[in-house]
Amino acid sequence: MDVRTFPVLTDEDEPVVDRLSLGTGERQARVLAYLLCRLADPDLSDAATRTAVHIGAGLSKHATADALAELAAAGLIAETTAATNSPGRPPKAWHAVAPEAETIRRVDTRHADRLLEQGERYAGLEPAGADSADDERNGGDTDGPASESAERADARRVTVALNWRPNGLHLPLLAARDGDDGAIALESADGSRAAARAVASGECDVGVAGAATVLRARSRDRPVVPIAVWFQRSPVVLYTTRSAFGEPLEAVGQLRGRRIGMPTGTETGLLGRLLLEQAGIRDAVELVVVDGEEGAALQSGAVDAVTGMAPDPVRLEAAGRTVDALAVSAAYPAYGPALIVAEDRLRRDRDRVAAFLETTLAGWGKAVRAPESIARTAASDTDESADRLARTFERATDRFATSEGVRRHGWGWHSPDAWRNLRDALAQGGLLEGE
């Protein structure tokens, strides 16, 4: 009997898998992490056969074959043959082409370009592809006078318009800003609509804006392009307190005949109306315009329920209220906030936008791996405690950050078809024009 043993990934290897998965998706990350572990182990051959990878990465044979083909096509691994004492043709084997740190850099560079290509396809732009040299992407040669280095830093600096004041939902951007030597500057905007305007006008390079707001901006001839989805499902909720509603809120149909408070023209207002439209009860509720603190209107008794973001009901619960919430994304698969850029800036400064996405990927990885540590550093820039920042981010990622697209392709993945579907739903409800 031929007995063979194979090394396998363990829990200690999961941080590497998780970091790689941000830029490759889960299956490719496991295969790539396995080959990187072999590369770093002096007691193992660098190359592994398909059987060894299949067992070592813990994937099916079919998933392993697909991942190997995709990674080889991306130039992240190379094919060779395995040494064997058996007669006949030696079996194929694969090895990582670079050590871990360099591989992560290559993964991030490739993924940033793929994200940009998805946005370009949706916007009807011809994808430019990754045709720049790595030294240009990373700011060029760093030798020379300090003043020249400062000029290069200014040239690659990206100003980001946030969709509100910095908070737990922005934790990866706070991590990216603090870890990239001043290459990212954050500006607070008064909501997604203001962030989209800042990007369209050229006031800011990149923005964070809700998906519905992005589509509405495009419908109004503000040519902004989504380049990554921050959260795969919208964190917009419709919520109430038990005392205000009089009973547990468990289904959208219970809102029939009720007073619903929501602002006009904002992401929460657009998606709140879409939720009612999709449920067929938009004309059966009384919409009350609430511009400002929706929670205050709820607590005053002026309305029976309000729209908000997922952290809002949590704050009421912390104050001792019994709160019920319905997530818009549970009824309709709308994207959450997205990173956006103006079309002309994407054409003109594609390399700089791609470099920003790479930095953001690293920031997301840091925030997921050590949210408490990042929150402690970022707390001074926010109105919240470090503990609340970390808990807000962790809850949001658990509920809204994953999707099949992310599992297959990596963080921030977005589909032109999904953007078109959401646009059509908003248009059918008359939500791209009015207000």
GIUR-V291786 format. One record per pair of residues at least 24 apart in sequence whose C-alpha atoms are under 6 Angstrom apart, sorted by the first residue. I is the first residue (numbers start at 1). GAP is how many residues later the second one is. If there is no record, write none. Layout:
i=I gap=GAP
i=I gap=GAP
//
This chain:
i=7 gap=49
i=8 gap=48
i=9 gap=47
i=9 gap=48
i=19 gap=346
i=21 gap=389
i=22 gap=388
i=22 gap=389
i=23 gap=84
i=23 gap=85
i=23 gap=88
i=23 gap=387
i=24 gap=385
i=24 gap=386
i=25 gap=382
i=25 gap=383
i=25 gap=384
i=25 gap=385
i=26 gap=381
i=28 gap=39
i=30 gap=27
i=31 gap=26
i=35 gap=60
i=35 gap=61
i=36 gap=60
i=46 gap=49
i=47 gap=46
i=47 gap=47
i=47 gap=48
i=48 gap=45
i=48 gap=46
i=49 gap=43
i=49 gap=44
i=108 gap=250
i=112 gap=242
i=112 gap=245
i=112 gap=246
i=115 gap=112
i=116 gap=111
i=119 gap=107
i=119 gap=108
i=122 gap=294
i=137 gap=214
i=156 gap=196
i=157 gap=26
i=157 gap=27
i=158 gap=26
i=158 gap=47
i=159 gap=25
i=159 gap=26
i=159 gap=27
i=159 gap=45
i=159 gap=46
i=160 gap=26
i=160 gap=27
i=160 gap=44
i=160 gap=46
i=160 gap=47
i=161 gap=26
i=161 gap=27
i=161 gap=28
i=161 gap=34
i=161 gap=46
i=162 gap=25
i=162 gap=26
i=162 gap=27
i=162 gap=45
i=162 gap=46
i=163 gap=26
i=163 gap=28
i=163 gap=29
i=163 gap=32
i=163 gap=45
i=163 gap=46
i=164 gap=24
i=164 gap=25
i=164 gap=26
i=164 gap=27
i=166 gap=216
i=168 gap=221
i=168 gap=224
i=168 gap=225
i=169 gap=224
i=172 gap=191
i=172 gap=192
i=172 gap=195
i=175 gap=188
i=176 gap=183
i=176 gap=184
i=176 gap=187
i=199 gap=143
i=200 gap=142
i=206 gap=134
i=206 gap=135
i=207 gap=132
i=207 gap=133
i=208 gap=130
i=208 gap=131
i=209 gap=128
i=209 gap=129
i=210 gap=57
i=210 gap=126
i=210 gap=127
i=210 gap=128
i=211 gap=124
i=211 gap=125
i=211 gap=126
i=213 gap=54
i=216 gap=216
i=223 gap=119
i=223 gap=120
i=224 gap=117
i=224 gap=118
i=224 gap=119
i=225 gap=115
i=225 gap=116
i=225 gap=117
i=226 gap=113
i=226 gap=114
i=227 gap=112
i=227 gap=113
i=228 gap=110
i=228 gap=111
i=228 gap=184
i=229 gap=109
i=229 gap=183
i=230 gap=107
i=230 gap=108
i=230 gap=182
i=231 gap=105
i=231 gap=106
i=231 gap=169
i=231 gap=170
i=232 gap=103
i=232 gap=104
i=232 gap=168
i=232 gap=169
i=233 gap=96
i=233 gap=101
i=233 gap=102
i=233 gap=103
i=233 gap=167
i=234 gap=95
i=234 gap=100
i=234 gap=101
i=234 gap=102
i=235 gap=74
i=235 gap=75
i=236 gap=32
i=236 gap=72
i=236 gap=73
i=236 gap=92
i=237 gap=70
i=237 gap=71
i=237 gap=72
i=237 gap=73
i=237 gap=89
i=237 gap=90
i=237 gap=91
i=238 gap=68
i=238 gap=69
i=238 gap=87
i=238 gap=88
i=239 gap=66
i=239 gap=67
i=239 gap=85
i=239 gap=86
i=240 gap=65
i=240 gap=83
i=240 gap=84
i=241 gap=81
i=241 gap=82
i=242 gap=80
i=242 gap=81
i=244 gap=60
i=245 gap=59
i=249 gap=75
i=256 gap=28
i=256 gap=29
i=257 gap=27
i=257 gap=28
i=258 gap=27
i=259 gap=27
i=259 gap=28
i=259 gap=44
i=259 gap=45
i=260 gap=27
i=260 gap=28
i=260 gap=43
i=260 gap=44
i=260 gap=45
i=260 gap=46
i=261 gap=27
i=261 gap=28
i=261 gap=29
i=261 gap=42
i=261 gap=45
i=262 gap=27
i=262 gap=28
i=262 gap=44
i=262 gap=45
i=263 gap=26
i=263 gap=27
i=263 gap=28
i=268 gap=39
i=268 gap=40
//
